[in-house]
Amino acid sequence: MASDSIVGLWHVTYSLSPTVVFNESFDTWHRDGTEYDNAYLPPSEGSVCEGVWKQIGPRKVRLHHVGWTFTPDGATLTGTFTLDETSTVAPNGETYSGTFIFKTYDTDGNFTGTEFDGTVAATRIAVN
């Protein structure tokens, strides 16, 4: 595995602006083009989600990420969300950064009108 590969475990911060954090997660990117995310949310609200990714340039990837959405108490499914991200791994392989678009859909798959976009910043988690 090249040191500048996205494959591995990362601590990721999604921001709507320089001072507004949208979410944080531990994100695992696999060689086979799949991705798994454990978001900083209560499990009852759907903290686990996953995606698929592909290489689109040197150190550059595109991710399509999906998950379920729930009522605030976590008791009722309200639909799904997508998070589409484009990020670039730093030449040293220790960080990556990029942009994302987050959208929600109801249980019938209709866009709800909720959409956010922002930036992504990640730091690799490695064994010492």
Summary of the structure (lengths in Angstrom):
residues: 128
radius of gyration: 14.7
end to end distance: 16.8
largest distance: 46.4
contacts: 355
relative contact order: 0.22
helix: 2%
strand: 68%
